Amino acid sequence: MIRPATPADSDAVVALGDETGMFKPSEIVALREVLDEFFDYNHLDNHHAFVLEENGAILGFVYYGPTPMTDRTWHLWWIVVRKDQQGKGVGGRLLKFVEGDLRELRNARLLLIETGSQPHYEMTRQFYRKHGYEQNAVVTDYYADGDSMVVFRKAL
Ligand SMILES: CC(C)(COP(=O)(O)OP(=O)(O)OC[C@H]1O[C@@H](n2cnc3c(N)ncnc32)[C@H](O)[C@@H]1OP(=O)(O)O)[C@@H](O)C(=O)NCCC(=O)NCCS
């Protein structure tokens, strides 16, 4: 089931993100901050955090919110699936859930997803393409020299 994240999920979500091996230490620190700030106040600012749970275990996490100073553009800031559950449809279920929520409940117009350009993110980029996202921009050397930001978009 997909359900709203609660503060009790934070440790599991951070551990799950870390165990993927995809994120830099600074990004894992940022994930903890994102969760803390979400439960403190960002949930009041139309941000949303959901987990996919099965048999009491958290298998995936998504976090999204409206992009400031835009007309109904939203960002999917985090999507992460437990390493041993990747490639089994969990990410797809979470992404469809987010899109449905944005279309049906939030009158969203556009969803953006930012990811890295490096080779180990190719499967991730492939995942977005498979779900109908168009690669729309590359900001060269955004994260670091040689590590660009790739922006995917989907009109909702
Ligand atoms: C990217 C991610 C969210 C996709 O979720 P998922 O549950 O693994 O993906 P699904 O099973 O729904 O979809 C599978 C498709 O996604 C792609 N994919 C991306 N990562 C994959 C992985 N680790 N294993 C298998 N397929 C993966 C493939 O194109 C695959 O298509 P195929 O089955 O035709 O080969 C997940 O793999 C993940 O958490 N990766 C690490 C963290 C990450 O990159 N997060 C996004 C940061 S921007």
The ligand as an SDF file (V2000), in Angstrom:
LIG
                    3D

 48 50  0  0  0  0  0  0  0  0999 V2000
   15.0090    4.7260  -10.2570 C   0  0  0  0  0  0  0  0  0  0  0  0
   14.0860    3.9290   -9.3600 C   0  0  0  0  0  0  0  0  0  0  0  0
   13.2450    4.8600   -8.5230 C   0  0  0  0  0  0  0  0  0  0  0  0
   13.1540    3.0880  -10.2660 C   0  0  0  0  0  0  0  0  0  0  0  0
   12.3090    2.2900   -9.4580 O   0  0  0  0  0  0  0  0  0  0  0  0
   12.2090    0.7000   -9.7360 P   0  0  0  0  0  0  0  0  0  0  0  0
   11.2280    0.1490   -8.8090 O   0  0  0  0  0  0  0  0  0  0  0  0
   13.5960    0.1470   -9.6830 O   0  0  0  0  0  0  0  0  0  0  0  0
   11.7120    0.6880  -11.2440 O   0  0  0  0  0  0  0  0  0  0  0  0
   10.5130   -0.1930  -11.8820 P   0  0  0  0  0  0  0  0  0  0  0  0
   10.6970   -1.6140  -11.4800 O   0  0  0  0  0  0  0  0  0  0  0  0
    9.2120    0.4440  -11.5990 O   0  0  0  0  0  0  0  0  0  0  0  0
   10.8160   -0.0010  -13.4290 O   0  0  0  0  0  0  0  0  0  0  0  0
   11.8470   -0.7230  -14.0200 C   0  0  0  0  0  0  0  0  0  0  0  0
   12.4580    0.0980  -15.1190 C   0  0  0  0  0  0  0  0  0  0  0  0
   13.1660    1.1990  -14.5440 O   0  0  0  0  0  0  0  0  0  0  0  0
   14.5120    1.1920  -14.9950 C   0  0  0  0  0  0  0  0  0  0  0  0
   15.3800    0.9910  -13.8160 N   0  0  0  0  0  0  0  0  0  0  0  0
   15.9340    2.0070  -13.1410 C   0  0  0  0  0  0  0  0  0  0  0  0
   16.6790    1.5480  -12.1440 N   0  0  0  0  0  0  0  0  0  0  0  0
   16.5860    0.2110  -12.1570 C   0  0  0  0  0  0  0  0  0  0  0  0
   17.1630   -0.8080  -11.3610 C   0  0  0  0  0  0  0  0  0  0  0  0
   17.9870   -0.5370  -10.3490 N   0  0  0  0  0  0  0  0  0  0  0  0
   16.8630   -2.0760  -11.6370 N   0  0  0  0  0  0  0  0  0  0  0  0
   16.0580   -2.3740  -12.6670 C   0  0  0  0  0  0  0  0  0  0  0  0
   15.4830   -1.4410  -13.4760 N   0  0  0  0  0  0  0  0  0  0  0  0
   15.7490   -0.1560  -13.2110 C   0  0  0  0  0  0  0  0  0  0  0  0
   14.6370    0.1780  -16.0820 C   0  0  0  0  0  0  0  0  0  0  0  0
   14.5020    0.8910  -17.2940 O   0  0  0  0  0  0  0  0  0  0  0  0
   13.4660   -0.7390  -15.8720 C   0  0  0  0  0  0  0  0  0  0  0  0
   12.8890   -1.1090  -17.0910 O   0  0  0  0  0  0  0  0  0  0  0  0
   12.9660   -2.6300  -17.6110 P   0  0  0  0  0  0  0  0  0  0  0  0
   12.3190   -3.4500  -16.5510 O   0  0  0  0  0  0  0  0  0  0  0  0
   12.2260   -2.6030  -18.8940 O   0  0  0  0  0  0  0  0  0  0  0  0
   14.4250   -2.8970  -17.7480 O   0  0  0  0  0  0  0  0  0  0  0  0
   14.8740    2.9460   -8.4470 C   0  0  0  0  0  0  0  0  0  0  0  0
   15.5710    1.9900   -9.2360 O   0  0  0  0  0  0  0  0  0  0  0  0
   15.8450    3.6240   -7.4990 C   0  0  0  0  0  0  0  0  0  0  0  0
   15.5050    3.9400   -6.3790 O   0  0  0  0  0  0  0  0  0  0  0  0
   17.1010    3.8170   -7.9520 N   0  0  0  0  0  0  0  0  0  0  0  0
   18.1280    4.3760   -7.0980 C   0  0  0  0  0  0  0  0  0  0  0  0
   17.8240    5.7740   -6.6390 C   0  0  0  0  0  0  0  0  0  0  0  0
   17.5340    6.7370   -7.7570 C   0  0  0  0  0  0  0  0  0  0  0  0
   18.1710    6.7530   -8.7980 O   0  0  0  0  0  0  0  0  0  0  0  0
   16.5250    7.5990   -7.5070 N   0  0  0  0  0  0  0  0  0  0  0  0
   16.1780    8.6720   -8.4050 C   0  0  0  0  0  0  0  0  0  0  0  0
   17.1150    9.8270   -8.1780 C   0  0  0  0  0  0  0  0  0  0  0  0
   16.7860   11.1440   -9.3290 S   0  0  0  0  0  0  0  0  0  0  0  0
  1  2  1  0
  2  3  1  0
  2  4  1  0
  2 36  1  0
  4  5  1  0
  5  6  1  0
  6  7  2  0
  6  8  1  0
  6  9  1  0
  9 10  1  0
 10 11  2  0
 10 12  1  0
 10 13  1  0
 13 14  1  0
 14 15  1  0
 15 16  1  0
 15 30  1  0
 16 17  1  0
 17 18  1  0
 17 28  1  0
 18 19  1  0
 18 27  1  0
 19 20  2  0
 20 21  1  0
 21 22  1  0
 21 27  2  0
 22 23  1  0
 22 24  2  0
 24 25  1  0
 25 26  2  0
 26 27  1  0
 28 29  1  0
 28 30  1  0
 30 31  1  0
 31 32  1  0
 32 33  2  0
 32 34  1  0
 32 35  1  0
 36 37  1  0
 36 38  1  0
 38 39  2  0
 38 40  1  0
 40 41  1  0
 41 42  1  0
 42 43  1  0
 43 44  2  0
 43 45  1  0
 45 46  1  0
 46 47  1  0
 47 48  1  0
M  END
$$$$
